Amino acid sequence: IFMIVMTILVKDEIDIIEKNIRVHSKLGVDAFVVMDNNSSDGTREKLDELKKEFEITIIDEKGLYNQAKWMKKLAKVAKNKYNPRWVINNDADEFWIPNKSGSLKEYLTKIRNALELFGASNIYEWDKIKKEYRKLAKKYHPDLHRNKPELIQKIYEKKFRRIKESFELLEEYHSQKVTSTQ
């Protein structure tokens, strides 16, 4: 089993932060690294309260807003403190709900397996994934194997379905903000 850490940058998110952490914890997030940007509505106090129940690292930031710099810092703290396989960069009002899997761990395991099928180590190798998909889809396409014995045809059909489903999963994932750290 592997670890998932979620990073969240917050400012005055008292209305949603507790729900966000509770939902993602139930979906399989193991730890949270939250940066509070000088909240004045009780968000920081709510984080302290939630820290008693969940694994949360809180970073206080009072400087001028710099999202790119702060998100990098959050990811670095997450990686160095927890050494997770996955870091999910999130906003307090965003919820990562897997479409077909019961948990984020199941979903991300499917992603990892799909990446491996196409010889990629991460989603940023998108051109490589598309090229490998086209190559494998052509090789295993059932129409190319109609003259083979029925058992062989069924093997090719099953392999082709796995290739197609894996690529569709990665297409959906490609548009999201999940980052693999390993």
Secondary structure, DSSP 8 states (H G I E B T S, - for coil): ---EEEEEEESS-TTTHHHHHHHHHHTT--EEEEEE-S--SSHHHHHHHHHTTS-EEEEE--SS--HHHHHHHHHHHHHHHH--SEEEEEETT-----SSSSSHHHHHHHHHHHHHHTT-SSTT-HHHHHHHHHHHHHHH-GGGGTTS-HHHHHHHHHHHHHHHHHHHHHHHHHTS-EEE--
